[in-house]
Amino acid sequence: MNPEFPINIRKERGYEIAATSLIVETEKGWKVPSQSGGGSYFVKSDGFGATCTCPDYKNGIYKCKHIWAVECFVTQKVKQTNEASKKETYRQQWSAYDKATINQKPLFMQMLHELTSLVEQPHNCIGRPSLPISDMIFASAMKVYSTFSLRRFMGDLEIAYSKNCMSVVPCYSSIGHFMQREDITPILEELVRITSLPLNSIEKDFAIDSTGFGTSNFQRWHSFKYGKEIKSKRWVKCHFMTGVKTNIITSVRITTEIDNDFPQLEHLVKETSFNFEMAEISADKAYLGQTNLEIIESYGAVPFIPFKSNSKARGKGRLWHKMYHYFMFNQEEFAEHYHKRSNAETTVHMLKSKFKDSIRAKSWNAQVNEVLLKVICHNICVLIQEMYELGVQPEFEAYLQIKQNNHENPIFV
């Protein structure tokens, strides 16, 4: 038998104790919980060596799993202290930021017009001719971009009409009714993906997260815990995948506030895979599971999802076992990859600071469409920023042609 084998086993179990148990420094030494029972053992160190009160150490094992656990715990504590003392700063390209911000609104109108012009007008041979669907989506997106009410933003439509971005200026009430239509939801979802296409050669690493948008709708329920009726606002949940370099949103799914994050990962990864080559995907513990790890790997990416305090290496598949040990024994390296997930929070901040964290719509269909329009507006603003920072030249029609060669979509010209 390899003499290193028992040592590796004790080291692995010690690291598992350090990750899943509470280790406390006391007057008697480091108090380490027992894995086999309800007691604890004490580890002491005099600077030259360590001793433990467990039976393994008394039976002649020089370095038991409890000593390994304390060693791992102290090492990680020192690393965290050093990392906390170093504040990393990132330089902002202020010249590019200033130009993008100053020219954002006219460029937004121009790019939104180019984008909505790709939507094919449905044929309607019966009744009064409907307003062009491209103009109605343009008007709806402009309304969300302005963050104004329907009546107060009509001046922006007059400006857009004068710049030939629209063929007709619809009534404000027509825009409100249009945003309630269920049949435009798939179109808006596709427009989200199209707006991300110009950055498909730049983004390789992605993050998944979700965020909520408040509504004016209320819900009531009886709380048995407090013995009274409780009233609270409902909110709409936006699940999304974002590139960690530019914060472009590549796929999105809208659900109610009670829907779990875990099952949304497959849809987000699948939709992003149509247009991007994925190297890494980061997500928080809400997405942790053998199924999600395998889904990410099946699309050629490496999953970086931290394990919970009660996670175990045993009883799972090959990928779970591999990523668990990588997480346990290379926590500093794992954290460097997982840290990219913080860009998802940056994406949420960008989305809500520009277009607010609430929605005006009352009906469910209109609420879903309003959140999708926020995402479209966000993506166009990101493209405008990257035009000045990275020299990107968005051409939606050319990118759409490439996309249709892979899987055709009849709702676009």
N, C-alpha and C positions, 0 to 999 in steps of 0.2 A: 504493500500500500504506500502511496505517496505520503511522506511525512508532513507535507504542507497541507494535505487535504483536511485534516481535523482543524487546523488553524484557520483555514479559509471559512469553514463552516461556523466556527465560533465568531469570527470577524463579521460574517454576514448576519448572524443572529444578533450580535451586538449592535450593528448599524440599524437593524430593524427595531430593536428596543429604543435606540436613540430617536428614531423617527416617529414611533407610535406611543411612547410612554413619557411620563413626567419625571424628569431627573432633577433632584433638588439638592443643593449644597447645605449641609448641616454641620453642627459641631463634631459629630462622629465621622464625618466624611460625606461623600456623595451618596445620596440615597437612591438606589436603583430598584424599581419594582421587579418582582419575580414573575417570569413568564408562566411558570407551572402552578403557582398558587397565589394566595392573597397577601403574602408577606413581602419583605424587601430585604436587600443586602446593602452593605456599606462598603464603598471603595475609598481607600485612603492613598494619597501619594505624597512622598517626601522629596520629590524632585529627582530621585534616582531610580525609583521603581514604584509600583502600585501594589496594594494588597486588597483582598476582598474577603468578606465573611461567608461566601457561598461554599457549599461542599466541594465543588470542582476545584477551587483554588486550594482548599485544605488537603485535597487528595493528590496534590502535586502538579496540577496544571498551572503553568507559570502565568498565562494570560487568559483568563476566562472571558466569557461573552460580556459580563458586566463591566470589566475593565475596558474592553473594546467600546462598549456603549458610552462610557464616560469620556473616553478619548475622542470619540466622534462628536459628542455633544459639545465639549470644550472647544474643539477645533472649529466647529461651525459657528459657535458663539463669537470667537475671535474674528473670524472672517466677516461675520455680519457687522461687528463693531467697526472694523476697518472700512468696509464698504459704505457704512452710514456716514463715516467721517469724510468720505470723498464725494463731493457733489459734482456730477458730470453736467457740463453745460453744452448746449448746441447753438451754433451760430445761425442767425437768421439772415437770409439774403434780402436785405432791406430794399435794395434797389429794385429787384424783381417783384418783391411784395408790394411796393408802392405803385409800380406801373400796373400790376395786375388788379389792384384794388381801385385805382383811379379809373381804369378803362373797363371795369367789370360789367357795368350795366349795359352799355352799347354792345359789347362783345357777347354778353349773355343773350340779348335779343337776337343777334345775328345767328349764334350757334343754335339757339332754341328753334329758330325758324328753319334752319337747315335740317335739324333733327325731326321736327314734326312734319316737314314736307315729305318724309319717307313713308308716312302712314297713308295707306290707300283708302280712298273714299269709297265706302260701300254703296252698291247699286240699290236704288230705291225707286221703283217704277210706279208706285202707288202713292197718291196723296201729295201733299205739299213738299217741295224739295227741302231737304234738311240743310242746315248750315254745314260747311266743310268741317270734317272731323279734325283735320290738321289745325284749322283755326281755333276750334274749341279746345283742343289740348294745349295749344299755345297760350290761349287766354287763361286756362286753368292754372298752368304752370307759372305764368306771370303773376297771377293773383297770389299764389303761394309764395313766390319770390319776394313780392312787395310786402308781405305780412299784413296788408291792409284788408279791410272788409270789402265785400263785393262792390258796394257803391263808391267807396273812396278810392279804389284803384282804377276806376274807369279812365282817368286821365292818362295812365300808363299805356292803356290800349290805344288811345288816340295817338300817342307818340309812336307806338309800334306800327300803327296803320300808316302814319306819315312816312315811315322808313321802309314801306313795302314789305313788312314782316307778316302782314295779314291781308287777306282779300276783302274782309268785311269785319266791322266791329259789332260783335253780338251784344244783346241786352244783358245786363248784369244778372237778371233772373234766369236767362237761358244758360248762363255759365253755372249757376247754382244747381239747376236741374241736371245739367250734363254731368257734373261731378258725382251725382247719385247713381249713375248708370253702372250696373254690374259688368256689362260687356266690355267696358274700357279697361278694366283691371288687368287682363292679360296683356293688353297693348302697353300699358304703363310699366308692367314688369319687364317686358321686352325692351322698352326704351331705357330702363335702368342698365340692362346688360349691354346695350349698344353704346351708351355713354362711357362705359368702362373699356371698350375695345381699343381706343387709341393708346392705352397704357399696357397692352398685353405683352409687349417686349421689355417692359421695365419691371413689372411686379412678378416676383417669384415666391415670396413668402407672404402668408396670409394669416389673419386672425379672425376668430368668430366670437360674436357676442350678441347681446340683445339689449334693448332699451325701451322705455315706455313713454308714451305721449298722453298727457291728460286730456280728458274730454269734459264737456259740460253736462254729461249724463250722470245721474246718481243711481246707486243701488242700495237696497235695504235688506237687512237680514237680522234674525234674532240670534243674539249671542247667549249661549247657555252658560258660558264662563262668567259673564258680567250680569246676566239676567235682565237684559234690556235690548231694545232694537237699536241697531247701529246703521248709520247712513254714511256713505263714502262715495267719492267720485270713481267712475269707471275709467279705465285707460286702455289704450291700444298698444300692443307689444310688437316691436319691430325686430325681427331676427335678421342678422346680416353677416356677410363676409367682406372683409376689407383688406386691401393691400397695405402692408406695413410701411411702405416707403412714401407713397403719395396720399394715402387715406382714401383712395377711390373705392367705392362700394361695388362689388362685382356680382353679387346676388343677394336677394332679399326675400323674406316671407313675413307676412303680417298675420298675427293671431290675436286672440283675446288675452287678457292678463292672466288667465288661469292655465294657459297652455305651457307645458314644460319645455325647457330649452333642449334637452337631450335628443328627442326625436327629430329636431329640425336640422341637425348637422348634415344628414345624408343629402337632403335637398340642396342645401347651400353649397356643399362640396361638388355635387354633380353638376349644377348649373355653372359654377366657376370653371370646371374642368373643360367645358366646351370651348372656352376662349383663352384659357391661361394654362401654362405649364407650372405645376405647383411643386415646390421643393420642400417647404415646411408649412405646417398649419398649427397655430397655437390657439388654445382655448382654456377656459378656467375649469374648475373641478365639476361644475354642473354638467359638463359634457363627457365626464370620465366614464368609460365602460368598454368592455371587450369589443362590442359591436362597433362602436365609433372608431376605435383604434384600427380595426380591420378595414373599415370603410375608407379611412384616410390613406392607409397603406395601399389599398387596391387602386387608388388613383395616382400612385407613384410619389406620394409625399410622406414626410416623417411627422408623426403626431407628437406634439409637445403639450401634454396635458398633465398637470401635477397630480400626484396620488394623494388620497385622503389619509388622515391619521390612522384609520382602521383598515386600510388596504393591506392585503397580504400577497406575497408572491405565489403562494401555493394555490392550486385548484383552478387556475386559469389557463388560457392558451399560450402559445409560443410568444406571440407579440406582447401580450400583457407581461409575461415573465421577463422578456428582454427589456422593455421600457421601464419596468419597476426597478430592476437592478441598475439600469442606467441612471434613473432618478435618485436611487439611494446612494450609490457609490460615486456619482459624478455630479453632485448637486450644484456646484459652482458653474460647471459647463452647461448643465441643463438650464440653469437660471438665465444664462446669457441668451439662449434660444427663446425661452419662455418669456423673457422680458419684452420681446417684440409684441406680445399681446397687449401691452399697455397702449399701443397705437390705436387699438379699438376704442379705448376711452377717449383718445384724441379725436377720433372720427365722430363719436357721439357729441363731444363738445363743439366741434365745428358745425355739426348738423343743427344742434339746438340753439347755439348762440346766434346763428344767422337767421334761422327760420322758426325759432321759438320751440319750447318744449310742450306745447299744447296744440290742439286742433279745434277749429271752429265748427266743423261739420257735426250734425246731429245723428243722421242715419248711419248704419254700419258700413254700407257700401261707400258712402261719401267719406267716411273716416279712413277706410282702407286706401282709397284713391288719394286722399290728401297726404297721407304719410308717404305713399309712393312718389307723389309729386315733389315732396320735400327731398327725397333721395335723389331724384332726377336733377333738381336744382343744385343740390350739393355736388353731384358728379360734374356738372357743367362748370361750376365754380372751381373745382379742383383742376379741370382741364385748362381753364383760363390761367390759373396759377402756374401750371407746368408748361404752358406756352412760353412764359417768361423765364422760368427757372431751368427747364430741360430742353427747351426748343421744340416741344411737341407741336405738330400741326394736325389737329383733328380734322378728319375727312370722313364723316359718318357714312356717306354713300359708298365709298370704296371699302370701308371695313364691313359694312352690311353685306356687300356682294360676296366677300370672303365667307362670312357667316352663313349666308344662304347656300353656298356651295356645300357646306357641311350638313345642314338640316334646314330645309326651306320653311319659310313662314309666310303664309298667304296674306297676312294683314299689312305687309309692307310692300311698297312699290319695287 
